[in-house]
């Protein structure tokens, strides 16, 4: 423990007030923080030996009384009195690190003093601070010979020890942290160095923000990028003709002007011009293409430079034709696993949204909806049951209103390009990103903080389940989808697809567009028996869910038996009244009303009347779907024809993408 020397002014005051001035002490970082009002004086007054030990103990007073006496006698300000107390600290609420400040000095006194100063400054800026934590010392040693003559064997050793202290700010506002650091730099203490690591947190849609800023960046770079490649307003052949017809060649006539020599000279110059471009840019003058109905020689970039300048040429709209072209229309893709007949949650969260997207799509929009049967293989399946589930799911997609003439409806396994692109994307996908996904953890019923180093996770995990998001990314990107309707719980998977597409484009050129999420407005439909859980077919009680094939009697029975509470007043409170709130949400989805509107409509009604109304509305809306579903299940030939038609359209769309991918890869 180190102490500062006592100030002469304070020593004089201490003599007049009959008690000594306490020395300033720095508390160790390992000592717990103590309330200043509970501290006691650690320095006793200097008493003569005759007074004895009893008078010594009586002279010790609490800090509060000592400071009050000092304030009354010397009228010192509180800021001076606070120097004898430990720095006050604010408690962190969330514990998120914002800044790590490292202090370095060769002097213990200097680094401890400035650490105390920094902690006090953080308190007055309302920044939660921890530390100072002593870091390992840095010891440096040098050895020099004293002389290269008589004393050449005599050496002199030097040692320098750097002391370090770490101060961490948590839960602080980034601007306040910058103000704190600027204040410390302005009032820096001699012999103390500062080194700060500052973290700033971004939202999950930071990639979308960067994409939105890209057009502005490209526009600012256009004057610089215009120096490369051909100009938009001048073709290569026209530039050569301008050179040959310039005044330099037409006015400087020689003795052989009327002979054939000028023509030969022009031809030689023309060949030299092509050879120069070939040497500089690696171009191939042998490729011929048709442009505006005329055939002329095209300067083709080599394979290496084509990948490097592909984005540049595409954005500038030059005469070079690239492998990809930006989509002028939307492409909407989504899929659903074959788990049998969908329940009410699948209908409200996905299937009904697909039908609305189809009916509201503009002309030229591609719509592809798939029964992703390969994803169902991540868990063991019974072959006859899976085959029947595929058929039931496909019939349900047609029953809810998807039109084969407007949308391509197909089985995922009928399009080999999905698995082919899956392997290609596996070469650029990040293992670290996959390990942070929540899908495989929830399937194996593992905690969210589980990682691959956990032996229990490694023993249960299979490669197919772990790489599930890569196949999902291939499903989306193989059709170059621009929009994907997903639920809120699937947003993480779509972000992985965007990340994978961005990684591939960075390595091999702009092939895939970055898909955007179309979040369904319908929230999760909860179980009727356990309203805190999502409606699922895995629940052992069949009364917990409504299937699209249920009869009106079964629907009334399940909704009337839904778990609610005994409160007479209706209100929407998902946290405290999940059962009642679930019924209110379901009715709002079917009638197109908000939850508040439903509550105001039934505020004078009983809970029984609400259940009756919900059951009637659900039964009426699902009745046409049920009838059409059973009619389609009996027409096996029609289902096969629609599946073949959708698979053919999906294969044609996917093969175009795979052609570009293979050419970019060199396959």
C-alpha positions as CSV (number, residue, x, y, z in Angstrom):
1,X,0.0,0.0,0.0
2,X,1.4,3.4,-1.1
3,X,0.9,6.8,0.5
4,X,1.3,10.3,-0.7
5,X,3.3,12.8,1.4
6,X,1.2,15.0,3.6
7,X,0.5,18.5,2.4
8,X,2.1,21.3,4.6
9,X,-1.2,23.2,4.7
10,X,-3.0,20.1,6.0
11,X,-0.3,19.4,8.5
12,X,-0.7,22.9,10.0
13,X,-4.5,22.4,10.2
14,X,-4.0,19.1,11.9
15,X,-1.9,20.7,14.6
16,X,-4.4,23.4,15.2
17,X,-7.3,20.9,15.3
18,X,-5.4,18.5,17.5
19,X,-5.5,15.5,15.2
20,X,-3.2,14.4,12.4
21,X,-4.2,14.5,8.7
22,X,-4.6,11.0,7.3
23,X,-2.4,10.0,4.5
24,X,-3.9,9.1,1.1
25,X,-4.0,5.3,0.6
26,X,-4.8,3.3,-2.5
27,X,-6.9,0.3,-1.9
28,X,-5.9,-2.9,-3.6
29,X,-8.1,-4.1,-6.4
30,X,-8.8,-7.3,-4.5
31,X,-10.4,-5.5,-1.5
32,X,-14.2,-5.2,-1.6
33,X,-15.7,-1.8,-2.0
34,X,-17.0,-0.3,1.2
35,X,-19.5,2.5,1.8
36,X,-17.6,5.6,2.8
37,X,-19.9,6.3,5.6
38,X,-18.9,3.1,7.3
39,X,-15.2,3.6,7.0
40,X,-13.2,4.2,10.2
41,X,-10.0,6.1,10.6
42,X,-7.0,4.0,10.1
43,X,-4.5,6.5,11.3
44,X,-4.6,7.4,15.0
45,X,-3.4,10.7,16.5
46,X,0.1,10.8,17.8
47,X,-0.3,10.6,21.5
48,X,2.4,10.8,24.2
49,X,3.3,7.6,26.0
50,X,1.8,8.9,29.3
51,X,-1.7,8.9,28.0
52,X,-1.8,5.2,27.4
53,X,-3.6,2.9,25.2
54,X,-7.1,3.8,26.5
55,X,-6.8,7.4,25.4
56,X,-5.5,6.2,22.0
57,X,-8.6,4.1,21.4
58,X,-10.9,6.9,22.5
59,X,-9.3,9.3,20.1
60,X,-10.3,7.2,17.0
61,X,-13.5,8.5,15.5
62,X,-15.5,7.4,12.5
63,X,-14.7,9.0,9.2
64,X,-18.0,10.9,9.1
65,X,-17.3,12.7,12.4
66,X,-13.7,13.3,11.5
67,X,-14.7,14.9,8.2
68,X,-17.4,17.0,9.9
69,X,-14.9,18.3,12.4
70,X,-12.5,19.0,9.6
71,X,-15.2,20.8,7.6
72,X,-16.2,22.9,10.6
73,X,-12.7,23.9,11.6
74,X,-11.0,24.3,8.3
75,X,-14.0,24.6,6.0
76,X,-12.5,22.3,3.3
77,X,-14.7,21.5,0.3
78,X,-16.2,18.1,0.0
79,X,-14.1,17.5,-3.2
80,X,-11.0,17.7,-1.0
81,X,-12.5,15.5,1.7
82,X,-13.4,12.9,-0.9
83,X,-9.7,12.4,-1.6
84,X,-9.4,10.4,1.6
85,X,-12.2,8.0,0.5
86,X,-12.3,5.3,-2.0
87,X,-13.7,6.2,-5.5
88,X,-17.5,5.7,-5.8
89,X,-18.6,3.3,-8.5
90,X,-21.8,2.6,-10.4
91,X,-23.1,-0.9,-10.8
92,X,-23.4,-2.5,-14.2
93,X,-26.9,-3.8,-15.1
94,X,-26.2,-6.0,-18.1
95,X,-22.4,-6.5,-18.0
96,X,-21.7,-5.8,-21.7
97,X,-18.1,-4.6,-22.1
98,X,-17.8,-1.3,-23.9
99,X,-14.2,-0.2,-23.3
100,X,-11.0,-1.7,-21.9
101,X,-8.5,1.0,-20.9
102,X,-5.0,-0.1,-20.2
103,X,-2.6,2.2,-18.3
104,X,1.1,1.7,-18.5
105,X,3.9,3.3,-16.5
106,X,7.3,2.7,-15.1
107,X,6.2,4.1,-11.8
108,X,3.8,2.5,-9.4
109,X,2.9,5.8,-7.9
110,X,2.0,7.4,-11.2
111,X,-0.1,4.5,-12.6
112,X,-2.0,4.0,-9.3
113,X,-2.7,7.7,-9.0
114,X,-4.0,8.0,-12.6
115,X,-6.1,4.8,-12.2
116,X,-7.8,6.4,-9.2
117,X,-8.4,9.6,-11.3
118,X,-9.9,7.7,-14.2
119,X,-12.3,5.8,-11.9
120,X,-13.5,9.0,-10.3
121,X,-14.1,10.6,-13.7
122,X,-16.1,7.5,-14.8
123,X,-18.3,7.8,-11.8
124,X,-19.3,11.4,-12.5
125,X,-20.0,10.5,-16.2
126,X,-22.3,7.7,-14.9
127,X,-20.2,4.9,-16.4
128,X,-20.1,1.6,-14.6
129,X,-16.4,0.7,-14.1
130,X,-14.5,-2.2,-12.7
131,X,-10.8,-2.3,-11.8
132,X,-8.0,-1.4,-11.7
133,X,-6.9,-5.0,-12.3
134,X,-3.1,-5.5,-12.2
135,X,-1.8,-7.0,-15.4
136,X,1.5,-9.0,-15.7
137,X,4.5,-6.8,-15.7
138,X,6.6,-6.4,-18.9
139,X,10.3,-6.9,-18.1
140,X,12.8,-5.8,-20.7
141,X,16.6,-6.3,-20.3
142,X,19.6,-5.2,-22.3
143,X,23.2,-5.9,-22.1
144,X,25.9,-3.6,-23.6
145,X,29.7,-3.9,-23.6
146,X,31.3,-0.9,-21.8
147,X,34.1,-0.5,-24.3
148,X,35.6,-2.2,-27.3
149,X,39.1,-1.6,-26.1
150,X,40.5,-2.3,-22.6
151,X,37.2,-3.0,-21.0
152,X,35.7,-5.0,-24.0
153,X,34.9,-7.9,-21.7
154,X,33.2,-5.7,-19.2
155,X,29.4,-5.5,-19.6
156,X,26.6,-3.3,-18.3
157,X,23.1,-4.6,-17.8
158,X,19.9,-2.6,-17.9
159,X,16.4,-3.5,-16.9
160,X,13.1,-1.7,-17.6
161,X,9.8,-2.8,-15.9
162,X,6.5,-1.6,-17.3
163,X,3.6,-1.8,-14.8
164,X,0.1,-2.1,-16.2
165,X,-3.5,-1.7,-14.9
166,X,-6.7,-2.6,-16.6
167,X,-9.9,-0.6,-16.2
168,X,-13.1,-1.9,-17.9
169,X,-16.3,0.1,-18.7
170,X,-19.5,-1.8,-19.0
171,X,-23.0,-0.8,-20.2
172,X,-21.8,2.6,-21.2
173,X,-23.0,4.8,-24.0
174,X,-20.3,4.9,-26.8
175,X,-20.5,8.7,-26.9
176,X,-20.1,9.0,-23.2
177,X,-17.1,6.6,-23.3
178,X,-15.5,8.8,-26.0
179,X,-16.0,11.8,-23.8
180,X,-14.4,10.0,-20.9
181,X,-11.4,9.0,-23.0
182,X,-11.0,12.6,-24.3
183,X,-11.1,13.9,-20.7
184,X,-8.4,11.5,-19.7
185,X,-6.2,12.4,-22.7
186,X,-6.6,16.1,-21.9
187,X,-5.6,15.6,-18.3
188,X,-3.1,12.8,-18.8
189,X,-0.6,12.4,-16.0
190,X,3.1,12.4,-16.8
191,X,4.8,9.1,-17.2
192,X,1.4,7.2,-17.8
193,X,0.5,5.8,-21.3
194,X,-3.1,5.1,-22.4
195,X,-4.3,2.3,-24.6
196,X,-8.1,1.8,-25.1
197,X,-10.1,-0.9,-26.9
198,X,-13.6,0.3,-27.6
199,X,-16.5,-1.9,-28.8
200,X,-19.6,-0.6,-30.7
201,X,-22.6,-2.8,-31.1
202,X,-24.6,-3.0,-34.4
203,X,-28.1,-4.4,-35.1
204,X,-28.6,-7.8,-36.8
205,X,-29.6,-6.1,-40.1
206,X,-26.1,-4.5,-40.5
207,X,-25.7,-6.3,-43.8
208,X,-28.9,-4.8,-45.2
209,X,-27.7,-1.3,-44.1
210,X,-24.4,-1.9,-46.0
211,X,-26.3,-3.0,-49.1
212,X,-28.4,0.2,-48.9
213,X,-25.3,2.3,-48.8
214,X,-23.7,0.5,-51.8
215,X,-25.3,2.6,-54.5
216,X,-24.1,5.8,-53.0
217,X,-20.5,4.3,-52.7
218,X,-20.6,3.2,-56.3
219,X,-21.7,6.6,-57.5
220,X,-18.8,8.2,-55.6
221,X,-16.3,5.8,-57.2
222,X,-17.7,6.2,-60.7
223,X,-15.3,9.0,-61.7
224,X,-12.3,6.9,-60.6
225,X,-13.6,3.6,-62.2
226,X,-14.3,5.4,-65.5
227,X,-10.6,5.2,-66.2
228,X,-10.8,1.5,-66.7
229,X,-12.4,-0.4,-69.6
230,X,-14.3,1.0,-72.6
231,X,-16.3,4.2,-72.4
232,X,-20.1,3.9,-72.5
233,X,-20.5,6.2,-75.5
234,X,-17.6,4.9,-77.7
235,X,-17.2,1.4,-79.0
236,X,-13.8,-0.2,-79.6
237,X,-14.1,-0.3,-83.4
238,X,-15.2,3.4,-83.5
239,X,-12.2,4.4,-81.4
240,X,-9.8,2.8,-83.8
241,X,-11.4,4.5,-86.8
242,X,-11.1,7.8,-85.1
243,X,-7.4,7.3,-84.6
244,X,-6.9,6.3,-88.2
245,X,-8.9,9.3,-89.5
246,X,-7.4,11.9,-87.2
247,X,-5.4,14.9,-88.6
248,X,-2.2,13.3,-87.6
249,X,-2.6,10.6,-90.3
250,X,-4.6,12.5,-92.9
251,X,-2.6,15.8,-93.1
252,X,1.0,14.5,-92.7
253,X,1.4,13.2,-96.3
254,X,4.6,11.9,-97.6
255,X,6.0,11.0,-101.0
256,X,4.1,7.7,-100.9
257,X,0.7,9.2,-100.1
258,X,-1.0,8.0,-103.2
259,X,0.5,4.5,-103.0
260,X,-0.6,1.5,-101.1
261,X,1.8,2.2,-98.2
262,X,-0.5,4.3,-96.1
263,X,-3.1,1.5,-96.1
264,X,-0.5,-1.0,-95.1
265,X,0.7,1.3,-92.4
266,X,-2.8,1.7,-91.1
267,X,-3.3,-2.0,-91.0
268,X,0.0,-2.5,-89.1
269,X,-1.0,0.2,-86.6
270,X,-4.4,-1.5,-86.2
271,X,-2.7,-4.9,-85.4
272,X,-0.3,-3.2,-83.0
273,X,-3.2,-1.6,-81.2
274,X,-4.8,-5.0,-80.6
275,X,-1.5,-6.5,-79.5
276,X,-1.0,-3.7,-77.0
277,X,-4.4,-4.4,-75.4
278,X,-3.7,-8.1,-75.3
279,X,-0.4,-7.5,-73.4
280,X,-1.9,-5.0,-71.0
281,X,-5.2,-6.6,-70.1
282,X,-4.9,-10.3,-71.0
283,X,-7.5,-10.0,-73.8
284,X,-8.4,-12.5,-76.5
285,X,-8.9,-10.8,-79.9
286,X,-10.3,-14.0,-81.4
287,X,-13.7,-14.0,-79.9
288,X,-16.5,-12.8,-82.2
289,X,-20.0,-11.8,-81.0
290,X,-23.0,-10.2,-82.6
291,X,-23.8,-6.6,-81.5
292,X,-26.7,-4.6,-82.8
293,X,-27.1,-7.0,-85.7
294,X,-23.4,-6.7,-86.8
295,X,-20.5,-8.9,-86.3
296,X,-17.3,-7.4,-84.9
297,X,-14.3,-8.4,-82.9
298,X,-14.9,-8.4,-79.1
299,X,-12.1,-7.9,-76.6
300,X,-12.7,-10.6,-74.0
301,X,-11.2,-10.5,-70.6
302,X,-9.2,-13.5,-69.5
303,X,-10.6,-15.8,-66.9
304,X,-8.6,-14.2,-64.1
305,X,-9.5,-10.6,-65.0
306,X,-13.1,-11.5,-65.8
307,X,-13.7,-12.5,-62.2
308,X,-11.8,-9.4,-61.0
309,X,-13.6,-6.8,-63.2
310,X,-17.0,-8.6,-63.5
311,X,-18.8,-6.3,-61.0
312,X,-17.1,-3.2,-62.5
313,X,-18.2,-4.1,-66.1
314,X,-21.7,-5.0,-65.0
315,X,-22.3,-1.9,-63.0
316,X,-20.9,0.5,-65.7
317,X,-23.2,-1.1,-68.4
318,X,-20.4,-1.5,-71.0
319,X,-20.6,-3.6,-74.1
320,X,-19.0,-6.5,-72.3
321,X,-21.7,-9.1,-71.5
322,X,-21.1,-10.7,-68.1
323,X,-22.3,-14.0,-66.8
324,X,-25.0,-12.5,-64.6
325,X,-27.6,-9.9,-65.0
326,X,-29.5,-8.2,-62.3
327,X,-33.0,-9.5,-61.8
328,X,-35.6,-7.1,-63.1
329,X,-38.4,-9.0,-61.3
330,X,-38.9,-10.6,-58.0
331,X,-38.3,-14.2,-57.3
332,X,-40.1,-15.6,-54.3
333,X,-39.2,-19.0,-52.8
334,X,-40.2,-20.8,-49.7
335,X,-40.5,-24.4,-48.5
336,X,-42.2,-26.6,-45.9
337,X,-41.2,-29.9,-44.5
338,X,-43.5,-32.9,-45.1
339,X,-44.8,-33.7,-41.7
340,X,-48.3,-34.8,-42.7
341,X,-51.4,-32.6,-42.7
342,X,-50.4,-29.1,-41.6
343,X,-52.0,-27.6,-38.4
344,X,-53.5,-24.2,-37.8
345,X,-50.1,-22.7,-36.9
346,X,-48.6,-23.7,-40.3
347,X,-51.6,-22.3,-42.1
348,X,-51.7,-18.9,-40.4
349,X,-47.9,-18.5,-40.3
350,X,-46.9,-19.7,-43.8
351,X,-49.5,-21.2,-46.2
352,X,-52.0,-18.4,-46.1
353,X,-49.2,-15.9,-46.6
354,X,-48.0,-17.8,-49.6
355,X,-51.5,-17.6,-51.2
356,X,-51.7,-13.9,-50.5
357,X,-48.2,-13.3,-52.1
358,X,-49.3,-15.3,-55.1
359,X,-52.6,-13.4,-55.5
360,X,-50.9,-10.0,-55.0
361,X,-47.8,-10.7,-57.2
362,X,-47.1,-8.5,-60.2
363,X,-46.6,-9.8,-63.7
364,X,-43.1,-11.2,-64.2
365,X,-42.7,-12.3,-60.5
366,X,-41.5,-15.9,-60.2
367,X,-43.1,-17.9,-57.5
368,X,-41.6,-21.3,-56.3
369,X,-42.9,-23.3,-53.4
370,X,-41.3,-26.6,-52.4
371,X,-42.0,-29.6,-50.2
372,X,-38.5,-29.9,-48.8
373,X,-38.5,-33.6,-48.2
374,X,-34.6,-33.8,-48.0
375,X,-34.8,-31.7,-44.9
376,X,-37.0,-34.3,-43.3
377,X,-34.1,-36.8,-43.4
378,X,-32.2,-35.0,-40.6
379,X,-34.1,-37.4,-38.3
380,X,-34.8,-41.1,-38.9
381,X,-37.9,-41.6,-41.1
382,X,-40.1,-44.6,-41.9
383,X,-40.2,-44.9,-45.7
384,X,-44.0,-45.6,-46.2
385,X,-45.0,-42.9,-43.7
386,X,-42.7,-40.3,-45.3
387,X,-44.0,-41.1,-48.7
388,X,-47.6,-40.6,-47.5
389,X,-46.6,-37.4,-45.7
390,X,-45.2,-36.0,-48.9
391,X,-48.4,-36.6,-50.7
392,X,-50.5,-35.1,-47.9
393,X,-48.4,-31.9,-47.8
394,X,-48.5,-31.5,-51.6
395,X,-52.3,-31.9,-51.6
396,X,-52.6,-29.3,-48.8
397,X,-50.6,-26.7,-50.8
398,X,-53.1,-27.0,-53.6
399,X,-56.1,-27.1,-51.2
400,X,-55.2,-23.8,-49.5
401,X,-55.2,-22.0,-52.9
402,X,-51.8,-22.2,-54.6
403,X,-52.3,-22.2,-58.3
404,X,-50.0,-24.5,-60.5
405,X,-50.5,-22.1,-63.4
406,X,-49.1,-19.2,-61.4
407,X,-46.6,-20.9,-59.0
408,X,-44.1,-23.8,-59.4
409,X,-45.0,-26.4,-56.8
410,X,-42.5,-29.2,-56.6
411,X,-40.7,-31.7,-54.4
412,X,-37.2,-30.7,-53.4
413,X,-35.7,-34.2,-54.2
414,X,-36.9,-33.9,-57.8
415,X,-34.4,-31.0,-58.5
416,X,-30.8,-32.4,-58.2
417,X,-29.4,-28.8,-58.4
418,X,-30.4,-28.3,-54.8
419,X,-28.0,-30.9,-53.5
420,X,-25.3,-30.0,-56.1
421,X,-25.2,-26.4,-55.0
422,X,-25.4,-27.5,-51.3
423,X,-21.9,-29.2,-51.7
424,X,-20.5,-26.1,-53.5
425,X,-21.8,-23.8,-50.8
426,X,-20.3,-26.1,-48.1
427,X,-16.9,-25.1,-49.3
428,X,-17.4,-21.4,-48.4
429,X,-19.8,-21.8,-45.4
430,X,-18.3,-21.0,-41.9
431,X,-18.1,-23.7,-39.3
432,X,-18.1,-21.1,-36.6
433,X,-21.4,-19.6,-37.9
434,X,-23.0,-23.0,-38.1
435,X,-22.0,-23.8,-34.6
436,X,-23.9,-20.7,-33.3
437,X,-27.1,-21.7,-35.1
438,X,-30.0,-22.7,-32.8
439,X,-31.7,-25.3,-35.0
440,X,-29.5,-28.3,-34.2
441,X,-29.4,-27.3,-30.5
442,X,-33.2,-27.2,-30.2
443,X,-33.6,-30.5,-32.2
444,X,-31.2,-32.2,-29.8
445,X,-32.8,-30.4,-26.7
446,X,-29.4,-28.8,-25.8
447,X,-28.9,-25.5,-24.1
448,X,-28.4,-22.5,-26.4
449,X,-24.8,-21.9,-25.1
450,X,-23.8,-25.4,-26.3
451,X,-20.7,-25.5,-28.6
452,X,-18.9,-28.2,-30.5
453,X,-16.4,-28.8,-27.7
454,X,-19.2,-30.3,-25.6
455,X,-18.8,-34.1,-25.6
456,X,-22.6,-34.6,-25.2
457,X,-23.3,-32.5,-28.2
458,X,-20.7,-34.3,-30.4
459,X,-22.1,-37.7,-29.5
460,X,-25.7,-36.7,-30.5
461,X,-25.0,-34.4,-33.4
462,X,-25.0,-35.7,-37.0
463,X,-23.6,-33.9,-40.0
464,X,-26.9,-33.6,-41.8
465,X,-28.5,-31.8,-38.9
466,X,-25.5,-29.6,-38.4
467,X,-25.3,-28.6,-42.1
468,X,-29.1,-28.1,-42.4
469,X,-28.7,-24.3,-42.9
470,X,-26.3,-24.8,-45.8
471,X,-28.9,-26.9,-47.7
472,X,-31.5,-24.3,-46.8
473,X,-29.3,-21.6,-48.3
474,X,-28.9,-23.8,-51.5
475,X,-32.7,-24.1,-51.8
476,X,-32.9,-20.3,-51.8
477,X,-29.9,-19.4,-53.9
478,X,-30.2,-22.1,-56.6
479,X,-33.4,-20.2,-57.8
480,X,-31.7,-16.8,-57.3
481,X,-34.6,-15.9,-54.9
482,X,-34.8,-12.2,-54.0
483,X,-37.5,-12.5,-51.3
484,X,-38.2,-15.4,-48.9
485,X,-41.4,-15.4,-46.7
486,X,-40.3,-16.7,-43.3
487,X,-41.4,-16.6,-39.7
488,X,-39.5,-14.6,-37.1
489,X,-37.8,-17.8,-35.8
490,X,-36.3,-18.4,-39.2
491,X,-34.7,-15.0,-39.6
492,X,-31.4,-16.4,-38.4
493,X,-31.3,-19.0,-41.2
494,X,-32.0,-16.3,-43.8
495,X,-29.1,-14.2,-42.5
496,X,-26.9,-17.3,-42.9
497,X,-28.0,-17.6,-46.5
498,X,-27.2,-13.9,-47.1
499,X,-23.8,-14.4,-45.5
500,X,-23.1,-17.5,-47.6
501,X,-24.1,-15.8,-50.8
502,X,-22.0,-12.8,-50.0
503,X,-18.9,-15.0,-49.4
504,X,-19.4,-16.8,-52.7
505,X,-19.9,-13.5,-54.6
506,X,-16.7,-12.1,-53.0
507,X,-14.6,-15.1,-54.2
508,X,-16.1,-15.9,-57.6
509,X,-18.0,-12.8,-58.8
510,X,-21.5,-11.5,-58.5
511,X,-23.7,-14.6,-59.0
512,X,-26.3,-14.7,-56.3
513,X,-28.6,-11.8,-55.2
514,X,-28.9,-11.3,-51.5
515,X,-32.4,-12.5,-50.5
516,X,-34.6,-10.4,-48.3
517,X,-37.0,-11.6,-45.6
518,X,-40.7,-11.3,-45.9
519,X,-41.7,-11.6,-42.2
520,X,-45.2,-13.0,-41.7
521,X,-47.4,-10.7,-39.6
522,X,-48.9,-13.7,-37.9
523,X,-47.3,-14.6,-34.6
524,X,-46.8,-18.1,-33.4
525,X,-50.0,-20.0,-32.7
526,X,-49.8,-21.6,-29.3
527,X,-50.9,-25.0,-28.0
528,X,-54.4,-25.3,-26.7
529,X,-53.3,-27.5,-23.8
530,X,-50.0,-25.8,-23.0
531,X,-50.4,-22.2,-24.2
532,X,-46.8,-21.3,-23.3
533,X,-45.6,-23.7,-26.0
534,X,-45.9,-23.4,-29.8
535,X,-48.6,-25.6,-31.5
536,X,-46.8,-28.7,-32.7
537,X,-47.6,-32.2,-33.9
538,X,-45.0,-33.6,-31.6
539,X,-47.3,-32.8,-28.6
540,X,-48.7,-36.1,-27.2
541,X,-52.2,-34.7,-26.8
542,X,-54.0,-34.5,-30.1
543,X,-56.4,-31.9,-28.6
544,X,-53.6,-29.4,-28.4
545,X,-53.7,-28.6,-32.2
546,X,-56.2,-28.2,-35.0
547,X,-55.4,-29.9,-38.3
548,X,-56.6,-28.5,-41.6
549,X,-58.5,-31.8,-42.2
550,X,-60.4,-31.6,-38.9
551,X,-64.2,-31.6,-39.0
552,X,-66.2,-28.7,-37.6
553,X,-67.2,-30.9,-34.7
554,X,-63.6,-31.6,-33.9
555,X,-62.7,-28.0,-34.1
556,X,-65.5,-26.9,-31.7
557,X,-64.4,-29.6,-29.3
558,X,-60.7,-28.7,-29.3
559,X,-61.3,-24.9,-28.9
560,X,-63.9,-25.3,-26.2
561,X,-61.5,-27.5,-24.3
562,X,-58.6,-25.0,-24.7
563,X,-56.8,-24.2,-21.4
564,X,-57.6,-20.7,-20.2
565,X,-58.2,-19.1,-16.8
566,X,-61.1,-18.2,-14.5
567,X,-60.9,-14.4,-14.7
568,X,-64.2,-13.0,-16.0
569,X,-62.8,-9.9,-17.7
570,X,-61.2,-10.3,-21.2
571,X,-57.9,-8.6,-21.9
572,X,-54.9,-9.3,-24.1
573,X,-51.9,-10.3,-21.9
574,X,-49.6,-13.0,-23.4
575,X,-47.4,-13.1,-20.3
576,X,-50.0,-13.5,-17.6
577,X,-53.0,-14.9,-19.7
578,X,-51.4,-16.9,-22.5
579,X,-54.5,-19.1,-23.2
580,X,-56.9,-16.2,-23.6
581,X,-54.4,-14.2,-25.6
582,X,-53.9,-17.2,-28.0
583,X,-57.6,-17.3,-28.8
584,X,-57.7,-13.5,-29.3
585,X,-54.8,-13.7,-31.7
586,X,-56.4,-16.5,-33.7
587,X,-59.6,-14.6,-34.1
588,X,-57.8,-11.5,-35.1
589,X,-55.9,-13.3,-37.8
590,X,-59.1,-14.8,-39.3
591,X,-61.1,-11.5,-39.1
592,X,-58.3,-9.2,-40.0
593,X,-58.5,-7.2,-36.7
594,X,-55.9,-6.2,-34.1
595,X,-56.0,-7.8,-30.7
596,X,-57.2,-4.5,-29.1
597,X,-60.2,-4.4,-31.5
598,X,-61.1,-8.0,-30.6
599,X,-60.9,-7.2,-26.9
600,X,-63.1,-4.1,-27.3
601,X,-65.6,-6.2,-29.2
602,X,-65.9,-8.9,-26.6
603,X,-65.2,-6.8,-23.4
604,X,-68.8,-7.4,-22.2
605,X,-68.9,-11.1,-23.3
606,X,-67.9,-14.2,-21.4
607,X,-65.0,-16.5,-22.1
608,X,-67.4,-19.1,-23.3
609,X,-68.9,-16.8,-25.9
610,X,-65.4,-16.0,-27.1
611,X,-64.5,-19.7,-27.6
612,X,-67.8,-20.3,-29.4
613,X,-67.2,-17.4,-31.8
614,X,-63.5,-18.5,-32.5
615,X,-64.6,-22.1,-33.1
616,X,-67.3,-21.0,-35.6
617,X,-65.0,-18.7,-37.5
618,X,-62.2,-21.3,-37.7
619,X,-64.6,-24.1,-38.8
620,X,-66.2,-21.9,-41.5
621,X,-62.8,-20.8,-43.0
622,X,-61.2,-24.3,-43.0
623,X,-64.3,-26.1,-44.4
624,X,-63.5,-25.4,-48.1
625,X,-59.8,-26.3,-47.6
626,X,-60.8,-29.6,-46.0
627,X,-63.2,-30.5,-48.8
628,X,-60.7,-29.7,-51.5
629,X,-58.0,-31.6,-49.7
630,X,-59.9,-34.9,-49.6
631,X,-60.9,-34.5,-53.2
632,X,-57.3,-34.1,-54.2
633,X,-56.1,-37.0,-52.2
634,X,-58.4,-39.2,-54.3
635,X,-57.1,-37.9,-57.6
636,X,-53.5,-39.3,-57.5
637,X,-52.9,-38.7,-61.2
638,X,-53.6,-35.0,-60.9
639,X,-51.2,-34.7,-58.0
640,X,-48.4,-36.4,-60.0
641,X,-49.0,-34.2,-63.1
642,X,-48.8,-31.0,-61.0
643,X,-45.7,-32.3,-59.3
644,X,-44.0,-33.1,-62.6
645,X,-45.0,-29.8,-64.1
646,X,-43.6,-27.9,-61.1
647,X,-40.4,-30.0,-61.0
648,X,-39.7,-29.3,-64.6
649,X,-40.1,-25.5,-64.2
650,X,-37.9,-25.6,-61.0
651,X,-35.2,-27.7,-62.8
652,X,-35.1,-25.3,-65.7
653,X,-34.8,-22.3,-63.4
654,X,-32.1,-24.0,-61.3
655,X,-30.0,-25.2,-64.3
656,X,-29.5,-21.7,-65.5
657,X,-28.1,-20.8,-62.1
658,X,-25.8,-23.8,-61.9
659,X,-24.4,-23.1,-65.4
660,X,-23.2,-19.7,-64.2
661,X,-21.9,-21.2,-60.9
662,X,-19.9,-23.9,-62.7
663,X,-18.5,-21.4,-65.2
664,X,-17.4,-19.1,-62.4
665,X,-15.8,-22.1,-60.5
666,X,-14.1,-23.5,-63.7
667,X,-16.1,-26.7,-63.7
